[in-house]
Amino acid sequence: MALSRLRHPVICRAPLLIKARFLSSASTRPSLNRGLNSSTDVAESLLSRPTSSSLVNGVHNDSSKIKFRIGVRNYSSAGLPEHTVLQMPALSPTMNQGNIAKWRKKEGDKIEVGDVICEIETDKATLEFECLEEGFLAKILVPEGSKDVPVGQPIAITVEDQNDIVNIPATISGSEAKEKPPSEQTLQQGESIQESSSVNIGTSELPPHIVLNMPALSPTMNQGNIAKWLKKEGDKIEVGDVICEIETDKATLEYECLEEGFLAKILAPEGSKDVAVGQPIAITVEDASDLEAVKASVSGDLSVKDESPVLQNTSKDVKTQKLSFSRISPAAKLLISEHGLDASSLTSSGPRGTLLKGDVLAAIKSGKGSVRVSGQQEKILSSPPVHSQTSSGKMVSKSTLQETGSYEDLPNSQIRKVIAARLLESKQSIPHLYLSTDVVLDPLLSFRKELKAKYDVKVSVNDIVIKAVAVALRNVPEANAYWDAKTDEIVLCDSVDISIAVATEKGLMTPIIRNADQKSISSISLEVKELAEKARVGKLKPNEFQGGTFSISNLGMFPVDHFCAIINPPQAGILAVGRGNQVVEPVIADDGTEKPAIVTKMHLTLSADHRVFDGKVGGTFMEALRSNFSDIKRLLL
């Protein structure tokens, strides 16, 4: 949603420039090789396979160390047993090389799922490199203490069977552990290659050029959508020009180019969905005279994903048609059983041909998963129809009309997909505790009028609510905390950063008022207006919506009296604010008697993580919040 500028080509820059220059057998420029200290065989290894598009999930627990889970890739090289090559991962958006600080495992050691095999020093921090598959560490290709190892360079080799360790040559280099082209060995590998890219590039015929890949613009991004191309084929590109807008799982970002040239070919047209990180999206050239040569040599685009793999061995082809995967996860097996799907029609995407839950769900959603038909059902289906053609035709046409007019599919943006996933995760994994109270709104409304009359300061009810909540969090620090699932501990936050829910066309955004307890109500009002406008036009920067210690969702502008909001993880609390209503209540008059009076009340509901908020903490926070509303001028202290 936020539209911020990230420099091209972010994570994949070093391998990208190497690939582009090695593909062109013509001249190379020294400027393209800056920051590269790898050997020639490593460069060839990078060129022999596409850039890795591993999923990186960061868990921020420590300022000095961050744990990352990195997906690895499987290879089958001539003369080597079945093995896995671990590459130097891109652990931050600006990382293009790293240092091997320490190897936690030695050659020959057993590796369990989640084991930390080494520590990698990046441009941001020292990160622990966890392995997602079990096996044995057969060969360390990059020794401890190695500096400036490019992203994508092989650093180690693992095998499944301990007996295969002796079959890994002691003198193997990164170039020997490279991936072979897709062959008839596995059907699913061929399918994934075809689906990831159908671009045909005649490298021997191309002039000097640069291939622009889909960048990883956030640590959790593994695919993105091409929202808009701001440059057309043939356009001149200056340094810093924005060539396209990319919609990620977090925001819509502008893709800047750091080198001048001409946009020769767009490989991923505008509107392309789910383009994998590292997949080519465009080609640029330095000389305008080379434009036609690139267009003639490059054919195809990313929208073509239905090509079937061509296999040489017909006997293996028949075998793979029966079952296109070698393993199946329990969740996938359950889904196949529940929906009665034909397993032979499903395609796997997991490591070593494993059929995952996501593969089955994708097949169900697309309608590609065929349903198993029993023998009795086949006889019924194959038997001639009893009714006449006229009557059946009427029935079919009527049912077709009913089906086609019964619903409409609305495509989801990446942001809405992420919101849906996070809300589901929140309700499933966080024990929600709900606490409600009514606050008298009349002192707040009087204070608001006084600010306008005396100081010509116009603030909204929501601005004062933000300040009241921030002061309550400061006075009850146990409520300004979150649950660390890694250590199963409560972590107290140093600052009070309030996330404000803002509705936009593409989904709900939560810009943050940082240190809200230390700011005046007028400065909070100005900041809320500025951030809300940025959110609506899609110009929020990542640091303006990522983070926060507590959230507020205000539906007081709608006829909503009260509601319960869903916690925004990893936060532990969110306050739902309803509209103000005038009610008649007995009040104590000056003479000590009770008289009916009209008061304005507002309903507040706290949704809290019960692991952080027990009854005492939640009650103390709500009491402090009510006190702020009853004596509103205390917020000025």
N, C-alpha and C positions, 0 to 999 in steps of 0.2 A: 504494500500500500504506500509506504513512504517512498518518495522518489529522491534518492541520494546518489551521488556520483562515486563510483568505485573504479579505480584505474584498471585499464586493460593490460594484460589479460589475467590478472589476479593470480589464482593458484597455479594454473597450467602454463605460466608464461615461459619458463625456461625450457621445458620439453617442447613447447609449441614452436619456439624460434629455432631450436635445433632441428626439429622435424622439417620445418619449412626449408631450411637452407640445405639439408642433406638431400631432400627430395629433388631439389633443383641442382642438376649436375653442373650448372654454370658457376658464376662467381659467387663468393661469399663476402660478407662484410664483417670486419672485426667487431663492430658495435653490437652485432647480433649474438656474439659469443661471450659477452661480458658476464661475469659471475659464474662461469662454467669451469670447473676444475676437474671434471671427470675424464677418464681415458676414452680412447676411440672406440674400444669394444663396448663400453657402456653406452656411448652415443648411438652405436649401431643397434644395441639392445633396445633403446628407447624408440628408435625408428621402426623396428620390426614389429611393434605392436601398438595398438591405440592406447591413448592415455587412460590410466585407471580412473574409474568413476566410483571409487569406494565411498560408502556412507560413513560419515564421521559424526559420532554423537558425543559431545563434550559434557562432562559433569564437573561443574566448577565448585570445588570444595576448598581448595587451598590456593593462595595467591602465588605460590611458587611452583606448585605441581598440579597439573590437570590430567585426569585420566581420559584416554580416548579409546574407543573400540573401533578398530579399522577392519573393513572387509578385505580379504586377500584374494588373489587370483590363482587359478590352477593352470598348470602348463604340462605339456607332454613333449619333451625334447628327445631327439634321436640319441640313443645310447644311454639314456637316463631312465631310472624307474619313475613311476608316477609320483609327482612331487608338487609342492606349492612354493612359488617364489614370493617372498615378502619384499615389497618395495618401500622406499622412503615415502611416507605419506605426506600430504599437504594438510598440516594441522592448524593452519590459520589462513584467512583470506589473502594475506600478504606474503605468505611463506613460499619461497621457491628453492630453498636449500636448508639443510639442517646439519647438526653435529651429533654423532653418536657419543653421548656422554658416558653411558655405562651399559654393559650387557649383563642382564640378570640371569640369563641361562647360558650354559656352556654347550658346545657341540656334543651331541649324544644325549642331552637331557630330555626327559619326558615333558611334554607341554600339555596342560589341561586347558579346557575352555575358560577364558578369562585370565589366564596367567600373564603376568607382565614379563615380556621377554627382554626389553631394553628400555633405556631412558633416552629421549631425543631432545636436544636443546635447539629451540627454534628462535625466531626473532622476537618472540613474546615471552616464553617461559620454558621450563623444563617439563616435558610431558612423558607420561608412562605409556608405552606401546603395548596394548593388550592383544592377545590372539583369540580369535573367535572359534578356532577349530583345534581339536586335540591332535597330537602327533609327536614327532621327535625332531629336535633341531639338528639337521644333518650337516649344514655348512653355514658358517658366518662369512659372508662375502665382504663386509665392510667392518674392519676391526674397531675395537673400542678406542675412542679418541679421534676418530676420523672427522675432519672438518669440511664444511661446505659441500655436503653430499646433495646433489640435485634431487628435487622431487621426482619420483618415478624410477629412480635408479634402484636396481635390486640390492638388498642388503643382507638377505639370508634365504636359506632353502630349508623347507621342512618336508618330512615324509610321514606316511601313515604307519608303515611297518618298520620296526626297529632294524630288521634284517636288511632293509634297503639302504641304510646309512653307508655301508661299505661300498655300495655301488655308485655313490656320488664321488666323482674324482676329487682328489685333494687339491688339484690345481685349477678347478673350474673357476671361470670368471663370469661377470655379469652378462656378457654377450652370449655365452654358451647356454645360459639358463633362460633363453628367450622363448617366446611363444611361437609355436608352429602355426601356419595358416590353418583355417578350419578345414577339416577333411571329412571323410566318411565315417570317422570313428564314433562321433556322438551327434545325434540329431539336434539335441537341444542347443549345443554350442553353435551349430550352423544357423539355427533359427535366431539366436540372440544376436549373432553378427549381422544377419540380414535386417533384423528389426532395428538395431542401433544405428545403422547407416546403410543407405543404398546409393551412396555417392561413388561414382566411377571416376577416378583421377588417373589420367595417363601421365605419370610423373616424368617420364623421359621426354615428353613433348612440351612440358610446361616451362615457361620462362621463370626467372627468379621471382618468388612469391612468398606469401605468408598465409598459413591456414589459421583462421580464428576459430577457436573451440568454445563451446558453451562453458563459461567459467563457473566455479563454485563460489557464489557470492555470500554464502553464510555457512557456518560449520555443519548445519544439518541438511544442507541442500544437496540432493543427488539428481535433480532434474528441474527444468524450468520451462516456461512458455515464452515464445517470442511475441511480445505484446504489440510492438510497432517497429518498423524499420524507418529510421530518420534519414538514411542515405539510400539512394537508388544505385543500381548497377551502373558503373561508369562515372559516378560522382567522385570528385576530388576530396581527399580526407587530409585535414591538417592535424597536427599534434594536439590532442585534447578534445577533438571533435567527438560528439556523441553519435554513434552509428546506429544504435537501436536501444529499445527499452525491453528489459527482461523481467518477467513476473516470476518471482521465486516463492518459496513457502513462507516468506516473511514480509516481503514488500515488492514494489515495482521499482527497479533500479536502472539507472542510465549506464550504458556500456561505453566507456571512453576508449579511444585508441591512442596509444603512446607513440606511434610512428606515422609519418605522412605517407601518402600513396594514393592509390585509386581502388575503389571497390569493384573488383572484377566479376565476382560471382556470389550470389546469395544462395546458399545451400539449404537453409531452413527458412521457408517463406513466412511472411507475417501471419500470425495466428497459429503457428505450429505449437502443439501441446506436448508436454512431457518429454522434452528433448534432454537426453542424458548428459550429465556433466562430462566434459571431455570430447563430446561429439562435435565434428566440424559444422559450423554454421555459415561461414563465409570465407572467401579468398580475396586477398588484396595483392596488388603488384605495385612496384615503384614507378614504372614507366607506363604512360597512357597507351603507348603503341602495343603493349603486351595484353591489352584487354581482350581483343578478339581471339588471341591464341589460347587464353584460359577458357573462354566460353566454348571454344571448339573442342578442347581437350577434356572438359569436365561436363559430365551429364548426370542427371538425377537430382533429387532433393529428399529431404527428410520426411516428406509427407507420404512417401511410398514405403509402406511397411508390410505389404502383403505378399512379397515375393517368397516363394517356397525354396528351401535349400536344394541344390543339385548334388546328388550323391553318386559316386562312381560305382560302388559295389551294390549290385541289385539284391543280392541275398541278404545283406545287412539292412537294405532299405525295407524289405518285407518285415524283418524282425523289429525294426524301430517303429514301424507303423502300429504294431501291436501294443507297444508300451514305450513312450518317449522319455521315461525317467527310470532311474535305478533305485531311488529311495523316495520315501513319502513321510511327511511329518504327521503326527497324530491328529492335529487340528484339520489338516487337509483331508485325511482319511475319513474323519467324522463328517465333514461337509459333503464329500462325495457320496457317503452313505445316506445322509439326510435328503439330499436333492436328487438322488438316483442318477448320478452322472456316469457317463462312460469314461473310465480312466484313460483309455487309449487316445481319447480326443483332447487330452489336456497336455499343456506344454510346461515344463519346469524351468525355473530361473534360479534355483538355489545352488549352492556349491556342490560339486560332484553329482550334478543331475538330480538334486533333491526337489521334489514337488512340495511347494510351500502353500500355506493357507492363502496368501495373497494371489497365487496363481489360480486357485480354484475360484476365489471371489471375482477375479478379473474375468474368468471364463463365464461365470454366471451373469455378471453385469453386461458383458458384450453379447451374450447369447450364443457364444461359440461352443460351449460345452454341450455335447449331445447327450440325450437321456437314454439310459439302458432300456431296452424293450425285451420283455420276457417272451418265451415261446408262445404262450397263450395269447398275449397281446399281438404278436406278429400275425397269428392266424386271423385274429379279428380284423386287424388293419388290412391284411391282404385279401380278405373275402370281399366279393362284389357288393356294392351298396344296394340296399333294399328299396330305398325311395327313388323316385324318378329324378332325372337330371334337372328338370325344371324346379322341383321343390327343393332339392339340395342346393341348387344355385341360388335360390332366394334366401335360404337359410344362411349360406356362407356370406353372401353379400350383406345381409342384415347384421350378422355378427361382426363382419369387418368394419362396417360403418360405426358400430357401437364402440369397437376397440379403438379405432383411429381418432374418434372424437371424445374419448373419455379422459384423456390427460395430455399434458404437454411437458416435455423434458426441458429443464432450464440448466444450462451448463454452469458448473461451479468454478469460481476463481480459485487460484492456489491458496489465497488467504482464507477463504471460507472453508476449504478442505482442512486447513491447519486448525482453524477455530473449532470445527466439528470434532476433529481428532482429540484436541486438547480438552474440550468440554467433556467428551466421553471418558477420557483418561481421568479427569478430575473426579467425576461422579463414581467411577469404578474403584479408584485407588485412594481417595481421600475420605475419611469419615467426617461427614458434614454435621456440625452442631449448629442449631438455629436458636438465636435469642432475639426477642422482640421487645420494643418499648415505644411509648408515645411521648413526644416532647411538645411543650407549649411553644408555638412559633411567634406569638405576639411580641416578646422582647426582641427577637431577631428582626421582625418587620419594622418595629419602631426604630431600632438602631440603624437599619438600612435607610429609612427616611431621613434620619438625623444626619447621616453622612452626606446625603444628597443636598439637604437644605443648608448645612453649615459649611461644608468643605467642597461642595460640587463634585463629590466622588460617587460615581455610579457603580455599584457592585450588585451581583445577583445573589439569590438565596444559595445557589450552589457554591459560590465563592466562599461564603461564610461557613457553609457546611464543611468544606475542605479544611478550612482553618480550625474549626472545632474538632474535627476528627484528628488532625495532625497534633493538636495540643493534648488531646486525650491519649494518643499513642505515646507522646513524650512523657506524660505523667504515669503511664502504665507500660513500662518498657517490655514487660513479658508478653504483651500483645503485639509488639512490633518485632515479630520473629517469624521463622519458617522452620519446617521439618526437613532435616538432612537425611534422605533415605539411604544414603551410602553408609553413614555412621550410626543411624537410628538415634540421632540427637537433635535437640532444639538449638537453633542458632539465633542469637539475638542480633538484630541489625543496628549498626552504628548511627545511621541517618534515617529520617522519616521521609520517605519518598512515596507520594500518593499517585496512584494510577487512576486516570479518569476515563470512564467508558464513553467513547464518541462513536456514533453511528455514521457510517459512510456508505457510498454506493457499493463498494466492493466487500464490505464487511465491517465488523466492529474493531476499532483500534483503541489502544489505551495509552495515550501520551502521559508523560510523567511530570508531576510538579516535584522537583527535588528539594529536599530540606524545607518542606512546606511549613514546619513548625517555627522556623526562623524568619519567615517572610511575612510582610504585612498583607492585609486583606486586599488592598489596592494592587499590590504587585502580583499577588496570586490571580486576581481578576484579569490583569493585562496578559499574564503568561497563559492562562487558560484560553483566552480568545485567540492568541497567536497560535498555540499548539492545535486547537480545534480546527482553525482554518487550514493549517498545514495538513492536517489529517484528511480533511475533506477533499483537498486538491491533490493529495498524494505526494507531498513534499516533506514528510517527516524523515529525519535522519534516524539511523538505527539506535543511536544513544538517546534519542528522545522518546522511544517507545519500548526499549528493552530494559528490563529490570523492574524496580518498584518493590515496595515492602507491604503495601496495603492498597486495596482498590475501593472505588466508590462508583456505584451505578445508580443514577438518578432518573426516575421516570415521573417526576413531579409535574412535568409539563403535559403529561397525558392523564386521562381519567383513571389512574391506577392508585388505589389507596394503599396497598401493601403487596409485596412480592418477595420471593426468596431468590437471591442470585447464586450463581455457581462460582466457586473459588477458582481464581486464575493461578494455576501452579507456576512456579514453586511457592507463591505467596500462601499465607495461612488464613487470610481474612478478607472479606468483601462486605461492604455495607450497602444494603438496598434501601433507597430513599423514595418514599411515596409522596403523593401530593398532600397539600395542607387542606384540612376540612374544618369548617366552623361547626362547633358543637355547643350545646347548652350544658353548663356544669354549675354546681353550687360553689360559690366563692365566699370568703369571709370579708364582710364589709368593715368599714372603719369603726363602726359601733359594736363589732364583735358578733353580729348576727350573720347567718348564712342567707345569701340572696342568689337567685339564678343569674348567670351572666354568660355572654357569648365569648368563647375563646377559640383560637385557631390551633389545631393540633396536627402534628405530622407523625406518621408511623415510620419507624426505623427497624430494619431486620438485619441482624448480623449473621452471616454465614461464616463459620470458623472451622478450622481444622482441629478436630477434637484431640489430636495428638499434641497440639501446641496449647490450645485453649481448653482448660478444664473449667468446671463451673465457676470457680473462684475468679480465675483470670477474666473469663467472659463477663461475669457480673460486675467486677471492678471496672472494666473498660466501659461498659454501658452506663454505670453510675457516673464515671468521670465525664462521659459524653453528655449526659443529661444535665450535669452541673454547668457545663459550658453553654448550653442553650438557655438555662434559667438565668444565668448572669453573663450575658453576652459580652459585656465590656471587659471582662477578664481576659478576653482574647487579645486585647491591646497590650497586655503586660508582657 
